[in-house]
């Protein structure tokens, strides 16, 4: 099997300088630095396969406390709020 590699040619001097600085800071070759940077960017751009952590009870309670809740339907009786009609049957 024959594998062909193509050189990467950067026409923008500012971008080339950034790549060289990145490689120097990482202590890597330019090729390795570009490869790792590309891998990291691809990983950020792909949708995460892991579900975000579910909030814990304390986080949910804190969120609930953050709302300025006011009573609603204050003219309704407790039975009406629960859905019971005058005959005691849930509507």
N, C-alpha and C positions, 0 to 999 in steps of 0.2 A: 504494500500500500504506500502511496506517495502522498506526503503532506507538504503543502506549500504555505509558507508564511509570507505575509505582506507587511512591509514596513509602514509605520504610522508617520505621516508627514504633517507637521504642525506649521501652518503658515502664519500664525499670529504670534509675534515675539512675546507679548505679554503672557499669553497662555503657556508658551514654552518655558518662560521663566518661572511661572507658578508650578509647573510640573517638576522642574529641576529643584526648586525650593522644597516641594513636598517630598521628593525622593531623598534629598539631603537630610531633611528633618527626621525622616523615618529610618534613615540608614539603609536604604534599599536602592536597587538599581532603578532606573527610570521605568523600565519595562514592568518590574514588580510593583512599583508604586502606582503606575497607571492601572495595572490589572486589579490590584486591591481596591483602588478608588472606584473603579467600575463595578466591582462586586458589591461594595458597600452601597453605592447609589442604586443598583438594581434591587438590592434587598429592601431599601427604603421605598422604592417605587411600587414594588409588588404588594398586593393586598396581603395583610397578615393572615396566616392560616390559623393562628391561635386566637381564641376569643379573649377579649380584654377581661381582666379580673373583675369578678362581680363585686359590687360594693358590699361592705359588711354592714352590720346592724347599726353601728355607731355613725357611719357615713350617711346612711338613709335617714336616721333620726336627725342628724345635723342639717341635712337638706330640708327635711320637713319643718324644722324650727326656723329656717331662713325665710320661709314664706310668711307673709303677713295675712294670716287666715282670719276671716271674719265669718260669723255665723250667717248661713243662708236659710231662706224659708223660715224665718222666725215666727211667722204667723201660723205655721202648721203645728198640729199636735204631734206628739211622739208616735201615735198610731198612724197618722197620715204620712209621716216621714218614712215609716217602715212599709207603707203601702196598704194598710188595713183601712177598709171602708167603714161606714157607720154600722154595718151589720156584723163587723168583726171578721169579715172574710178578706183575705189578701187579694187585691185586684190585679 
